[in-house]
Amino acid sequence: MSKIVLVQPPDPLNTQVLRDHMGYFGILRKKISRFKDNILPPLNLAYSASLLEENGFDVSIIDAPTVELKTKEVLQLVEAHAPDLTVINVTGVSNSHDLDFSSKLKQTIDTTVAVTGPHLTLKPEIALQNTNIDLVIRGEIENTILELSQRLPRTQDVRGIAFRKNKGIVLTPTRQFTNLDDLPFPSYHKLPMKKYRYHLLNKRPLTTVLTSRGCPFKCMYCPYPLGYGNVWRGRSVENVLQEFKLLVEKFKIKSILFRDQIFTFDMQRAEKICDEIIKEDIDIQWRCETRIDRLSKNLMTKMKKAGCSGIHLGIESGDPEVLKYAKAGVNLDLVRKTFREAKEVGIETVAFFLVGLPGETKESIAKTIRLAKEIKSDITWFNTPVPYPGTKLHELAEKNNWIIDKNWENYSGTQVVMRTDHLTAEEIRSALEKAKKMFSERPLNLMEMALSKRGILTILSNPKEVMKYVFADF
């Protein structure tokens, strides 16, 4: 039986790559940033490992960034395992670094090298132009890795891959799980579970969990469908609860960050999950991401009782016309109502906004700032739109010649990489920086600053900036 090694490669020097963010396209930060406390498990590799184990394969996971392994050390570990197949996560924002690592591995070790990432699903030639890389795994990877392992070395009929042939590239049909209950739980026992953490969840050990995959909404800027598919698929309540019990009882997990793109897409299912957590008295703290139109006060009350400490919500803009153009499906009256109710229930809110969407003007940015002040989210986060490959925004930006930076490694949402018909890149950059200085993950009024732990620490660490923020008027 073949030996398989699954690798989360080392991060580029002096950076941290948040690899499972932005639909696996990733976010790259300097190591000194406040995001240094975000160290999350590679769930796609852990799911793949569990399926391989279930089918009798000898499989290992090397999570290099988490255990701080350098390239040389990872190569030595892989060589010691002597795998027949090595699969490497490649993230858009660290693409060249990850592909260089993959090439070095092939030059060092006699193994079939496969790479995977949503941008490589779209453009496998980016990887396959390097002759040290044997193939690209496209789409959802678990069953493809299993079939590759079963068919080695004859892999050309495997679904969900791309490979070189006769100076061209062959793409086989991709696949997608329809029943997620068929997947065994991730191989948590093969991960350094005590090392994972998230800056908004203070209880440890911590892990991430996917109770569903996919997003059927058509927001033009969103990369989630690229990494998880555009069809929503949810695991059964029973299956989810079994995983919770395993995590709490075996791994002593105290916090969970749900990585579902829309945790409450099926509101009745989400409520049942909460009911079971309460009924089984499962003591976990958790946070999730969802949509404004997939929440109610009753559901948030259940979520709070079941251990939810925070909800992350994409609002994007305070201008209805910009939202309509971006197909965001956000109703601003519902935004105001939901944030008010979340505060009444006692759940912390994180509001995400974008500065520089198509149709954006200085006036619409001002409306967004006013909305952000009005809803008083506990944390307010501003980014700039990114024309991720495969999105409608990328298609539109290419057509209108808006893209000013085509290097995907700069597509982290913090650098302005496109202009619009109404705003120059410099105008977007200036508005983004001004908005960030106003909010920047701080409570939104003086009372909250005085009474909250985060507010007190902020005041002590930077009192001048706090005063500027409190009295700011965009």
N, C-alpha and C positions, 0 to 999 in steps of 0.2 A: 504493500500500500504506500502511496506517495506521501512524502513529507511536505508540509506547506508552512511558510512563514508569511505573516501579514505585518506590514511595517507602517507605522506613523513616523515619517522621517524627521530628523532633527530640524529645528527652525533655523533660518538664516541668522548669521552672527548679529548679536545685540538686538534681536527682534523676538516678538512672540506672535505666532500665527494662531488665531482662533479659527481652527479648521472647519468646525461644523456650523459656523455662522454663515448667513447669507446663502442658504441652500447649498452648502459645501463649497461655495466660491471663496469663502474665507474673509477674514479681516486681519490685517497686519498692523501691529503696534510696536513702538519702541518698548523695550523691556522695562523702562523706568515709568511707564504709564500706570495709571490706577487699575488698568485691566490685567496687571501682572498676577492678580489673584484669581483670574479665570483660567483654570486648568481643568478641562473636561475630557471625558473618555471618548475614544474613537468608536462610537456605537456601531458604525457600519462594519468595522473589522470584527468587533465582538460578536455581532450577529452572524457574520460569515464563519467565524471560528466555531460557534455553537452548532451550525449546520454541518460543518465538516466533521466535528467530533461525533455528532449523532450518526454519521455515516462511516465511522471507523478510521478517520484519518488522523495522523500525527500532526498537530497544528500548534503553532506558537504565535503570540502577538508581541511585537516589540514597539512599545509606546515611548519612543526616544525622547521627545520634549519633556514628558512628565518626569521621567527618571534622569533627565539631564545627560543623555548620552551624546557624545560627539560622533561625527561620521565614521571615524576610524573604529570606534568601539562598536558601533552598530554593524559594520562590515564584519568584524571579528565574531560577533554573536551570530549573525546569519551564517557565516562560514562554518561555525561550530555545529549548527543545526543541519547543515548539508541538505537544504531543501530541493525538491524537484521543481517547485513553483514558489516564487516570491511575488507578493502583491503589494504595491506601494500606493498610498494615498498621495495624490498630487492636487494641490490647491491652487486656484487661479492666481491669488496674490503672491504666491511663492513658486510659481510655475517653473521658472528657469532653474532655481535652486533645487527643487524637488526632482526635476528631470536630470540635472547633473548628478545628483545623488544616485538616481536609478541607473544611470550609465556607469558610474563608478562601481556599483554593486555587480553589474553584469561583467565588467572587465576583471573583477576580483574573484568572482564565484561562478562556478558552472551551474547555472540555474535558469529556468525560464522566467523572464522578468515581465510582469504585467503591471500596468499603471492604470489608475482610475481617478476620475474627477468629472464634474458636470461639464466643464468647458472642453474636456477631451472627448466627452460623448458627442458634443457638437462638432468639434474639429480635431479628430484623432490624428490628423497629419502633423499637428504640432509636436506630438510625442514620437510618431513613427518616422519622422525625418531623421531621428537618431537611431542608427542601426543597432545600437546596444539594447534597445527596448524591443521586446518581441511582439507585444500586443497591447491593446487598450481594451479595458472592460467598460462597457457602455451601459447606462441606465442603472437600475437596481442590481447590486452586485452579488448578492448571496448565492442564488441558484447558479449564476454564471460561474462563480469561483468553484462551486461544487462540481459542476459538469466539466470544467477545465481539469480539475484534479482527477476526475474519473477517467478522462480520455487521454491524458498525457501519454506520449508526446503528440498524438494526433488530435489537434485542437481546431482544425479549420471549419468543422461543421457545428461548433458550439455557438449557440445563440447569444447575442449580447456582446460581441467582440468586434474589434477591427484589427487587421493585420496587413502586412505588405505581401503583394503577390505580383510577379512580372512587372516590376517597376510601378505598380499602382497600389491602391489601398482597397481592400475588400471590407465591406460592412455587413455583418449578419444582423438579422432582426433583433431588436431589443426585447426585453421581457419586463413584466411588472407583476408583483405579487397582488393577488386579489383578496386572499384570505390571510391576514397577518397572524391569525391564531395558529397557522400551520408552521410558523417559524418557532424554533425553540428559543428560550430566553437567551439574551447575550451571555457570552462566556465571561462573566464578571470575575471568575476565579483566575483568569489568565491576565488580569489587569492589576495595576498597583492601586487598589481601591482607596487606600488611606491618603493618597496624594492629591485627589481631586478636590477642587474648591471653586466657589463662585462668590463674587464680591457682594452680592445682595442676599446671600444665605449663609448665616454665621454658624449654624450647627453642622458638625461633621461627625462621621464620614458623610460624604455627599456623592451623588451620582446623577446622571441624566437618564431619562426614560422617554421612549416614544410609544404613546398609546395609539397613535394614528399617523398616517402619512398622506401627503398630497394636499393641494389647494386648487379648487375648481374655479376660483375667482380670477378675473382677467385684468388685474391692476397692471398697467403697462410697464411699470418700473421694477416689478418684484421678481427676484430670482428663485423663489421657493419652488415653483413648478419644475424648474430645471433640475433641481436636486432630488425632489421627492415625488414628482409627477403632478399632473393636473386633475387627477381623480382622487377624491377623498376616500380613504379606507380606514375604518376604525376597528381596533381589536375589541373583542367582547369584554364586558365588565368582569366576568369571571376570570378571564385570562389575565387582565390587568391586575386584579386583586391577588392572584397567585404570585405574580412577579413582585408586588409590593411586599407580600409576606416573606418571600425568599430574601429580598434585600434587607428587610428589617431583622429577620431572625438569623440569617447566616452571615450577613456582612455588616450588621448593626448600623445600617444606614439611618441617618437622622434628617437629611434634607434631600429633596429631589427637585431638579430643574427639568420641567417637561419641555422637550424639544419639538412637540407637535406644532405644526404651523398654525393650526386653529384648534386649540384644545377643546373648546366648547362648540365646535361645528355642529355636532348633534347634541343639543342642549339637554335632552332627556337622558342620553347616555352619560354625559358629564355629571348630571345630578345623581344618577344611580351610582357612579363611581364614588362620589362624595358620600352618599348614603351608606355604602359598604365600608368605606374607611371609618366612618363614625360608628357603625354597627360593630365592626371588628376591633374597634378601639386601637387603630394603627396610629402610632404616635410619630408623625412625620411633618416636617415643615416643607412647603413647596411653593413654587411660582410657575406661572404659565404665560403663554402668549395666545391671544385670540383676537377676535374682531368685535367692534362696538355693537354690531347687529346680531351678535351671538351671546348676549348677556342679558340677564334680568336681575332685579334686586333679590328675588327669591333664590335664584341660582347662586348669586354672590354670597348670600347669607349662608347657604349650604357649604360653599367653597371655604368660607372663613372658618366655619365650625369644623371642617375636615382638615384644616391645617394650612390653607392657602394664605400666604403672607403678602403676595403681590401679583398683580396682573399687568402684563406688558401689552400696550395697544398702539397700533399705527394709526395716527390721525392724519398726518401728512400735511394738511393745509387748512387754513381758516377761511379760504375763499371757495364758495360752492362751485364757481365756474371752473377753477383749477381742478378741483376734485372730480367734476364731471368729465373733463377732458382726459384726466388720467385714469378714468374708469375705476376709481378707488372705492366707490360704493359707500361713502361715508356721509351720514346725515348729521349735520352740525347740531341740530336740536337734540338728537339722540346722544351725541357726544357730551353735551352739557349735562343731560339727565344722568347718564351712566357714571360720569365722574363724581357728580353730587351723591349718587346712591352708594358708590364705592366708599366714599368718605364716611357716609352714615353707617355703613356696614363695618368699617374699620380695616379695609384691605388697602394696602399701599398700591399706588398706581404709577406706572411709567408710561409717559406719552412720547411717541416718536413723531417728529416732524421733518419734512424735507423742504429745503430752500433751493429753488431753481427748477421746478417742474415745468414742462411745456405750458405756455400760456401765463406763466408767472410774470408779475410786474412788481414794481416797488410798492404799489398800493396793496397788492394781494399779500406780499410778505408782511406788511404792517397789520393786515387782518389776521394773519397767522400768529403774530406776536401777541395781539390783543386776545385771541382765543386762548393761547397758552397761559396768559396771565389770569384769564377768567376761570378756567377749569381748575387751576391750582393743583395740578398733578404733583405728587410727592417728588418725582424725578421727571425732568423734561429734557429731552435729548434731540438735538438738531444735527442732521446730516445733509449732504447734497445728493441729488439723484445720480445714479450710476447707470450708464447704458450697457447693462450686462448682456453679453452675447446670448441670443436666443429670445430676448424680450422684445415686446412691441416698441419700447422706448429706444432700444438699439436700432431697430429697423427705421424708426422715424428720425432719429438723430443722424443716421447715415444718409438718409434721403435728403435731409435739410442741411447737411454739412455742419452740424453742431459740435461734433466730437473734436476736441482739441488735443486729446491725449489717447492714443490707441494702445498704450502699454497696459495690459490687463493687471499687471502687478501694482498699479497705482489705483485700482478700483476698490478702495476700502471705504468709500463714503465720506472720508474726511478731506480728500483732495478734490478740487473742482476739475473735472475732466471733460465737461461739456458746457456750452453756452446755450442760449435759446434765441428766438427771434426778437425778444424784448429785452433781454439782459445779457450783458457781456460776462465773460468768465470772472473778470475782476469785480464786477458789481455783485455777482453771486457770492464770491469769496468774502467780500466785505460784509454783506448782509449775514452770511453764515457765522462769521467770527463775532459780529455784534450780538447775534442771537445767543451764541454759546456763552459769551461773557455775562449775558443777562441771567441765564438759567443754570447751566453747567452743573446738573445733578444736585442742586441745592433746594431746600424747602422754599416755597413761593411766597411766604410772608414773614414779617418780623416776629410774630408770635411763635410760629413754627420753628424759626431759627433759634429763638430763645429757649424753647422747651424740648426740642428733639436732640438726640445724641449726635446725629449727623450735623445738625445746625450748629451746635456748640463747638464741635471739632472744626467746622468750617470757619466760624468766627475767630477762634483762637489761631488758626493757621494763616488766615488771610483777611484781617478785619477791613483793610481798605477796599478790597475788591467786593466784599460783602456790602459795604455801604453804597458803593457804586451801583451794585445790583438792586438793592432795596429801593433806591430812589431813581432807578433808570426809567427813562421814557423814550421808547423807540421812536 
